[in-house]
Amino acid sequence: MKKVLSALFVCAALVLVPSAFAGSITGNVIVTGYGETWNASSITFAAPGTTLYSDGTLAVSNSTAATMTSFSFVPPGSANNIDLFTLPNGEEFLIEGITFDQESDTFINITGWGYLLEPGYDQTLGGFSLTGTKNQTTSYTLDVSVAPEPSSLLLLGTGLLGLGMLLRRKLAI
């Protein structure tokens, strides 16, 4: 009985105690650009964009230049592994998929998902929305999902392991 109980606590500890990782990236970014051109299958960025707003861990990017990458979105898989933007602090958004696109001579709207990369943090899954109007002003909004903090899970797992060891000692007496 004691061996089964010990094995159960060790298994629970291994499942609940993750290896240490950096925290997840949180926040939103809004970038505005000028002079973009598009057609039914691609968008071309003429100049760097500017970060108008950012918060969370991305707040260091306020009012910085954003290097935009031109890309094709037809067929839908053609935009995979494309950096949508790169910021001077090292943040970048890697497009993994496009979920919706609408295009005309005066309007474009593309949404999709991908991974945000920021130095010192784990890559984090997020979505993006890219909208352009006939005055050639384009805005790009990035909404990054929040993930659970690994250190909290580590603390919980360590506490459960301690309780298991205490229970084992009491049963051994």
N, C-alpha and C positions, 0 to 999 in steps of 0.2 A: 504494500500500500504506500509506504513511504517513497519507494523508488518511482512509482507511477505519479505520485503527487509532485515529486521533484522534477521529473521529466516534463510534466504539464507546465510547471512554472518556468522552466528553462525555455520551452517552446513559446510560451506567451511572451517572455522577455525578448526573444529573438524576433518575433513578429512585430511587437510594439516599439522596439528601440531601433529607429532608423540610423543609418550612418549620418554623420554631421554634414550638412550642406549649408551653403549661404542662403540667405533669405530670398523670398520671391520678390519680383519687381511689382510695384503697385503704382497706380495712378493713371492719369490720362495725359495725352499730348495733343495739342491742336497746332498744326503747321499750315501756313498760308504761302502759296507760290504765285508767280505771275508768268504769263507768256507760254503756258502749256498749249500743246496742240494734241488733238486726238482724232481717231476715226473709229470705225466699227470694230477694230481688232487690237488697237494699241494706244498708249499715251506716251507722249514725249515731253520731258521737262526741259525747258529752255534755260532756266537759271536756278540757283539754290533757293529753297524755301526759307521761311523764317518761323521759328517757334514762337507762337503768340501766347500760349498758355501751357503749363505743365504742372502737375502736382504729384504728391506721393514721393517715391524714390526718384522719380523723373524730374523733380522740381529744379534740379541743377541745370536744366536745359532751357530755362526761360530766356527769351530774346536772343537765341543763338541761331546761326545759319544751319540749315539742314540740306545736305547733299541728297538730291532725289535721283532715283534710278528709273529710267524709261523702261517700259515693259509691254509685252503683248498679253492680252487676256483672252484671246480666241485662238485656238481652242482653249477651254477652261484650264487645262493642266499646264499651259505654256508659261504661267507666271510662277511656277514652283521654284523655290530656292533663290528668289530675287530679293535683294535688299531694297525695300520700299524707300527707306531713308537711312542716312547715317548722320549722327550729330557729333560735334567736336569733342564732347566728353566720352565718346566711344559707344554711345547707345546706338543700336540699329534694330530695324524691324525686318525680319526675314519672312516674306510671303510664302505660305504653304498651300493656300487654296483661295479661290474666289468663289463666293456663294451667289452673287447677283451682279449683273451689270446692265446698264441702260445707257444708250448713247443716241444723240442727235447732233445737228449742226450747232445747237446753242446750249446743250446740256449733257453732262456725263455724270453717272453715279456708279461707283464700283464699291462693293463690300466684300470682305473676305476675312481670313484668319491666318495667323502665323505665329512666330515666336519673337519676343522682344529680348534682346541681349543687352546687358548693361554690366560694365566691369564691377566685379565684387558681388554679383548676384547670380542666382540660377536663371537659366533661360526660362521665360514665362510665356505661357499661351495667352494670346490676346486677339481681339478682332480689330479691323480697321474699316473706315468708311472714307472714300475719296469722292468729292463732289466738285464739279466745275461748272461754271456758267458762261454765257456768251461774252461777258466782259473779260474773259480769260483769267479771272481770279479763281484759283482752285484752293480748296481747304481740305486738309487731311486730318481726320480725327482718329486717334488710336485709343481704344479702351482696353486696358489690361486687366485680366481676371486676377482675383486674389486667391492665393493658395494657402493652406494651413501652414503655420510656422513649425518647422521641424524640431526646433529646440523644445517646444512645449510637449511634443510627442516623446522626445528623449527623456524629459523630466517625468512624464507619466510612466513610461516604461521602467525607469530606474526605481520609482516608488513602488510599482507592482513587484519588481524583482526583490526589493527589500522586504515587502510584506510576505512574499513567498518564503524567503530565507527565515524570517521570524517564525512563520507557521511551521516550517520544517523543524526548527529548534524545539518548539513547544511540543510537537508530536514525538520527537526523539526522547523526551524526558519521561 
